[in-house]
Amino acid sequence: MTMTTHASRPAVSRSTVQPGRRATHLRLVRPGEPGTVRVRRRVVVTETSLRLTRRGRAVLRSLVVLALVGLMATAALLMAHRADASDGPAPKVVVQHHVVLPGETLWGIATELTPGVDPRDTIASIVEFNALPSSALHAGQDLAIPPQFSRH
């Protein structure tokens, strides 16, 4: 037996086929055998139509919804008005303080600050301005007076 440098793949030969009909079977033949035909491989690309499954449709819907939400959020951010800062210096706010004396109450302080006005509104403003947990006061406590009630 002699060795050749060719690849030793067996050639494929088709059986006798009538014109217009396909081969029903293939048989293997040895290289160099008389009547052999070498067949090269062919790659046949077939086109398939795109089919979406239920999950694929759900994913596609989710992507469309996410894109729309992102577009709406971007539009909302672009249309939002910014607070424009003034060019000049900020107005000076003077906050006065009051040190609570023994026996003083918020009612008494409120009536001194705004005579002739219902003290409950003034008390609520003082409590909110100082972030007090209740309306109870202690002697020596420092209270900031809201600017609208400060005495000039």
Buried (B, 14 or more C-beta within 10 A) or exposed (E): EEEEEEEEEEBBBEEEEEEEEEEEEEEEBEEEEEEBEEEEEEEEEEEEEEEEEEEEEEEEEEEEEEEEEEEEEEEEEEEEEEEEEEEEEEEEEEEBEBEBEEEBBBEEBBBBBBEEEEBEEBBEBBBEBEEBEEEEBEEEBEBBBBEEBBEE
